[in-house]
């Protein structure tokens, strides 16, 4: 179980680390790279080919502004690609629309602006279809999450 995490600039590292943190909770191996689809397209192609040969199964790609990275990545692989729109100009709305509106036939799944954690959870869900032990871990995680929410909802609210 391996997930590749890509982002266009080292400035995006703090946001994209949230995807890695989720993957770590579920013991899913990951590798992260800051590679610009515009400034280093050859390196991007090289890294994608190498990681596919190494058995990576899902890609999380974060990008801001025009947000080409997720679409470019999807055009170079048949692996599922999850796009994370990152805040830049327009509070990330430009990136969100760019990723959501990818042309048909080369899809990119999309999560909320700066929500790399949800990209991690989606990657785990995708992988859980193939790996029963991961599926059980995800089911248990959600059960525990639900129990905590139910406990919090059952608490009487005190106003001061």
C-alpha positions in Angstrom: 0.0 0.0 0.0 1.7 3.1 -1.2 0.5 6.6 -1.9 2.5 9.3 -3.8 2.0 12.9 -2.6 2.9 15.6 -5.0 2.7 19.4 -4.8 3.9 22.2 -7.0 6.0 24.2 -4.5 7.9 23.6 -1.2 5.6 26.3 0.2 2.7 23.8 0.0 4.5 21.3 2.3 2.7 22.2 5.5 -0.7 21.8 4.0 0.1 18.6 2.2 1.7 17.0 5.3 -1.8 16.6 6.6 -2.4 13.9 3.9 0.8 12.1 5.0 -0.3 12.3 8.7 -3.6 10.5 7.8 -1.8 7.9 5.8 0.6 7.3 8.7 -2.4 6.7 11.1 -3.4 3.8 8.8 0.2 2.6 8.2 0.1 3.4 4.5 3.5 4.1 3.0 3.9 7.4 1.3 6.5 9.5 -0.5 6.2 13.2 -1.1 7.7 15.5 -3.8 7.5 19.2 -4.6 7.5 19.2 -8.4 6.2 21.9 -10.6 4.2 20.6 -13.6 5.2 23.8 -15.5 8.9 24.2 -14.5 9.9 20.6 -14.3 7.7 18.5 -16.5 10.4 16.0 -17.4 11.2 15.4 -13.7 7.5 14.9 -13.0 7.2 12.2 -15.8 10.3 10.5 -14.4 9.1 10.4 -10.8 5.7 9.1 -11.9 7.2 6.3 -13.9 9.5 5.3 -11.1 6.9 5.3 -8.5 4.5 3.3 -10.6 7.2 0.6 -11.0 7.7 0.7 -7.2 4.0 -0.2 -6.7 2.4 3.1 -5.8 -1.4 2.8 -6.2 -2.9 6.2 -5.5 -1.6 9.8 -6.1 -2.5 12.9 -4.1 -1.6 16.1 -6.0 -2.0 19.5 -4.4 -1.8 22.7 -6.5 -2.9 26.3 -6.3 -3.7 29.1 -8.7 -4.4 27.5 -12.1 -3.8 24.1 -10.5 -2.5 22.1 -13.4 -0.5 19.5 -11.5 -3.4 17.1 -10.7 -4.6 17.1 -14.3 -1.1 16.8 -15.8 -0.5 13.9 -13.4 -3.8 12.2 -14.3 -2.9 12.5 -18.0 0.3 10.6 -17.4 -1.1 7.6 -15.4 -4.1 5.4 -15.0 -3.7 5.5 -11.2 -6.4 7.3 -9.3 -5.5 11.0 -8.7 -6.9 13.0 -5.9 -6.6 16.8 -6.3 -6.1 19.1 -3.4 -6.9 22.7 -4.3 -4.5 25.0 -2.4 -5.0 28.5 -1.3 -3.2 31.1 -3.3 -5.0 33.8 -5.2 -8.8 34.1 -4.7 -8.5 32.1 -1.4 -8.1 28.9 -3.4 -11.4 29.2 -5.4 -9.4 29.4 -8.6 -7.6 26.2 -7.8 -10.8 24.4 -6.8 -12.6 25.3 -10.0 -9.5 24.3 -12.1 -9.3 20.9 -10.5 -13.1 20.2 -10.4 -13.5 21.2 -14.1 -10.9 18.9 -15.5 -11.9 17.7 -19.1 -13.9 14.5 -19.3 -12.2 11.1 -19.8 -9.2 12.0 -17.6 -10.8 12.4 -14.2 -9.3 13.9 -11.0 -11.2 13.4 -7.7 -11.2 16.6 -5.7 -11.4 17.5 -2.1 -12.0 20.9 -0.4 -9.6 23.8 -0.4 -6.5 23.0 1.7 -8.1 19.8 2.8 -5.2 17.4 2.3 -6.4 15.3 5.2 -9.5 14.4 3.3 -7.4 13.4 0.4 -5.5 11.0 2.7 -8.8 9.5 3.9 -10.0 9.1 0.4 -6.8 7.4 -0.6 -7.2 5.0 2.4 -10.8 4.3 1.2 -9.6 3.5 -2.3 -6.9 1.2 -1.0 -9.2 -0.5 1.4 -11.1 -2.0 -1.6 -8.0 -4.1 -2.3 -6.6 -4.7 1.2 -9.0 -6.3 3.8 -6.8 -5.5 6.8 -6.8 -1.8 5.8 -10.6 -2.0 5.3 -11.0 -3.4 8.8 -8.8 -0.6 10.2 -10.9 2.0 8.4 -14.1 0.5 9.6 -12.8 0.5 13.2 -11.5 4.1 12.9 -15.0 5.3 11.7 -16.7 3.3 14.5 -14.4 5.0 17.1 -15.0 8.4 15.5 -18.8 7.9 15.6 -18.6 6.8 19.3 -16.7 10.0 20.2 -19.2 12.2 18.3 -22.1 10.5 20.0 -20.4 11.0 23.4 -19.9 14.7 22.6 -23.5 15.1 21.4 -24.9 13.5 24.5 -23.2 16.1 26.8 -25.4 18.7 28.3 -24.3 22.2 27.2 -23.6 24.6 30.0 -23.9 28.3 29.4 -22.2 30.9 31.5 
